[in-house]
Amino acid sequence: MTPVSTNIKIDPDLKRESQILFEQLGLNLSTAINMFLRQSVREQAIPFRVGNPVPNSETLKAIEDAKKGIGLSRGFSSVAELMEDLDADD
């Protein structure tokens, strides 16, 4: 089937941001829209979210703390050693 052109109105900033995202995902805007439409028809619903979820503030803080070594436990060489540490009264 020969593709047809469709004109849609998109906020310029949204278009630019979308193009950047889709490029990171290895897609162009046309392919991403076609994926969305095909899946919508297949599922008869708004189908899915493709992307890199943005962590919430709590998760971002945990990531930063881990990078800085804050709140991490020491390493264990065996399960018995781990269990001993867990059972210890601190």
PyMOL commands that set and color helices and strands:
alter all, ss='L'
color gray80, all
select helices_A, chain A and resi 12-24+29-43+57-68+79-87
alter helices_A, ss='H'
color red, helices_A
deselect
rebuild
show_as cartoon
